[in-house]
Amino acid sequence: MSCRITTLIQDNVATVNQYRTVAEGVEIMVNRGVGSLVVMEGSSVVGYFTERDLMVRVVGKRRDPDRTPIHEVMTRDLVRVEYNATCKYSLNRMKEHRIRHLVVFDGPRFVGVVSMRDIAALMTRSIDSSDLTVNVVGGVVLLVVLAVIGFLIYLVPDMLGIVSRFFS
């Protein structure tokens, strides 16, 4: 069974219109407790704005957040995946592009965002449950082996009696 991102997609994502200022975008991020925004024009996704974009493209360039529109400093080249992508594929895309979030689509329709943290947590739970299965099976095998050894030890006196009669 392959891990899929379908259950991890955050569909109630924080969005901002591309013509809003960086200060307005940061206010949304603070109020929602998130580190990124999906940038929209109408119902279309046109970019992604992250804390890193804020630091590098606004603060680092000494731009005024009250006057700078989001579309001037957002990430335009979206790294996207389909809603039924595997966890491994999604993590590889994140690693390849050095990002922590992917924009998820179902064909042309924007579905939401998936984070590296959520994928890692799901994969860890999968590993934990498979570890549990291995541990249970290993424990049962160990009990059977110990039972056989105990039974053989129980039979040793009888076997010694047979051996002594055989050689007398």
N, C-alpha and C positions, 0 to 999 in steps of 0.2 A: 504494500500500500504506500503510495507516494504522498508526501505532504503537499497540500494545496493551500494557496493563500485566500481562497474564497471566504473562509470564516473569519479572516483577519482584517478584511477591508473596512476601513473607517469611512462610512458614508456621510457622516455629519461633520464634514471638515470645515475649517475656518476658511472663508473666501474673502476676497477684496476686489473691487473694481480696479482695473488697471490705471484709471485716471486719478484715483485717490492718492494722497500724499503718503510718503514713507511714515510720517508721524501718525497718520490715521491707521495705517497698516499695523504699526507697532502697538497702537492702542488696542486694536482687535486681538493681536497676539497676547497681550498682557491680560486682557479681560477673559479670553478663552483659555489661558494657561497653556499655550502652544508655542512651538518654536518655528512655525512656518505657516505660510498662507498659500492657497491656490489662487492664482490671479485670473480673473475672469473678464471677458468682454461679452456682456449679455449672458447667454448660456454656454458660451464656448470658453474652454480653458486656453489661456494664452501664455501662461508662465507660472513660475513658482518663486516665492519670496521666502528666504530663510534668514535665520539669525546671522549666518555667515555672510549672506548678501549684504545685510545691514552693516556688519563690521567692515567688510572689505570694500564695498562699493559706495557706502555712504560715509560712515565714520572715518574710514581709512583715506578717503578722498576729500574729506572735509566738506561734504555737501550738506546743505541745509535740509533736514528731514521735513520741515514745515513747507518747503517749496518744491521738493523733489518728488515727481510722480513715481509711483511704484514701477510703472512700465519702463522707466529709464534705468532701473537698477535690478530688475528681476532676472531670474534665470529663464532664458527663452527656449533653450534646447532641452525640452522635457525628456526625461528617461521614463518610458512608460512600459507597462506590461498588460497583458490580457487578464481578465478577472479569474481565469482558471489556471493561471501559471503555477508551476511547482515552486515550492519554497526554495529549493536548490537553485533553480534558474533565477528567481528573483534576487536571492542573495548574491549570486554571481554578477548580476547586472549592477547591483549596488556597489559591489567591490570594484568592478571594472570602471565605474564612473565616480567612485569615491563619494558616494552619497548615502544618506540614511533613510530616505523615503522614495517611494515610487508612486507615480500617478497611474491609476488603474482604469482601464477602459474595457468596455464590452463592445467590440467593433468601434464605431465612431462615438459611442455614448460614454461620457465620463461617469465612472462609477464611484470613485473615491480614492483613498490613499492607503498604502500599506507601509508599515515601518519595519526597519531592521530589528528593533527591539521586540516587536510582536512576533515576527517570524522566528527569532532565536528562542523566545519563550515557548512557542508551540513545538519547535524541534526538540527542545530540552525535555518537555513533557513527554514527547514520543519516545525519546531515548530512555527516560525514567521508567515508562511503562514496559518497554522491551527489556530493560534491565531487571525489572521485577519478575517478568516471565522467566528469564534466564535463571534468576536466583531461586524461584520456586521449583523449577524443573531440576536444577542442580541440587537443591535440598532434598527433594524426593529421591533422586538417584543415590545421594549420599546415605540416606536412611536405609534404602534397600541394600546397599553394599554393607553397611554396618550390621544389618539384620542377618545377612548371609554369613558374615564373619562370626557373629555371635552364635549362630546355629552350628557352624563348624567347630567352634571352641567347645560347645556343649557336647558334640559328638566325639571329641578327642579321647576321653576315657574309654568309650566303647570301642573305638578304633584301635587303641593300644591293647585292649583285651583280645581283640581278634588277631592282632599281629603277634602277641605273645603266645597264643594257642597255635598259631600257624608255625612258629619256629620251635615249639616244644615237642 
